[in-house]
Amino acid sequence: MPKTPYVIPCADDCPVKSDLEGIFSKIDENALDPRILCIIHKSVENFPKFSDSKARNLGFSALFDFCVNLGYIYGLQKEQEFRGGVYCENKVVFPFVKICPVCSAQKKEVVFLEKGSKKPESAVIGKIGEATLTGILDAYFNYLGNGFRAFLIRDTAEKKVDLVITDFKVVCLGEIKAKPLVSYPLCLELSELNEKKHQLVDVKSNDVTRSYLFIPHINEYFDLGKTTDNDWPFGAALKIVSDKKNVAKIITAWQQIFDEYAKTDDDAAFNWIRFLAFGGGAYKKNNIDDSKNRPGLDRTDDIKKGTYQVLRYGANYAIKCKEGNVKCVLVGNTYGETHRAYFEDIIKIRWTIDGTKTYNLFDAVIGLTDNRFNDEYLKKHLKM
Ligand SMILES: [Zn+2]
């Protein structure tokens, strides 16, 4: 087994040591675009003073969305062109759910778009999400000064574990469910264009005079510069988060959507901004965004898969460790906000394989918008 530059806390005669060496040898420290990493660090530096740990957790969850949003927007430009944008009010917008952000913001109600939603492929969503969430957690641990690091495991066919969270005294093996709550539309300004409302148009990068990240419900256009800029849109985004006021705005705007989303109840009357979130379902019989796109851990299929994975980590690795150093965690960018009861039924389960020693099903569920700990060491030392 190749030597890794990381400390594995188990003694040489611990039966799990070589497994952990195998996992650690696949750590991918370059999974996240360094420009996004820079934006994470600058944002955290400029975070507002949070009133409590809950507000702080929400701040990091909001930052996850902002970073993934930039990744989605970056992916819209292909060969110096933006295809299939939605023309509305002298602009071309690229929303990620089926509402027109310009009309909806004006009317303060859901304005359905038949065509033009630009949701990335699920493989892209997964890839950007996992790398970004690991980077966010790593930055969060650094912010807390808790001595932990988060590492993504390289994506290979035989990959068994998504990420490792460790303070080099314990090792958490984790399954990730990372999908944003909201991605705001890209908005392009052009010198000359006149089309029918909501007509789909292709735009050459050279024809774009200015680009913006449009936050519809607070009517904010964050300047992303020219799309021909070398480091578009990351360079401009770094400037945005270099201003503390902008960072506070990004978090507050996100939290408004989160609050609407989290109070979801099938019979409730919804504020339109809830439909800016992914997985909002139908509004007046129009499917705005499929409920399978719900963020983070908030989908029963993902909870099911995640539950099996942590059980497998337990049976394959945790029970082998003589020192009890291996923990099993489920990680998401949001908790199962609209599936709290579904989680609650199983969250404290302990299991046994030989009828004597018992183990936590989840040593922790880290969902940022809520974190649950069954393992005392993690609760005490992660301090989330
Ligand atoms: Zn419109």
Boltz pocket constraint, residues with backbone or C-beta under 6 A from the ligand:
constraints:
  - pocket:
      binder: B
      contacts: [[A, 87], [A, 88], [A, 89], [A, 100], [A, 101], [A, 102], [A, 103], [A, 104], [A, 198]]
      max_distance: 6.0
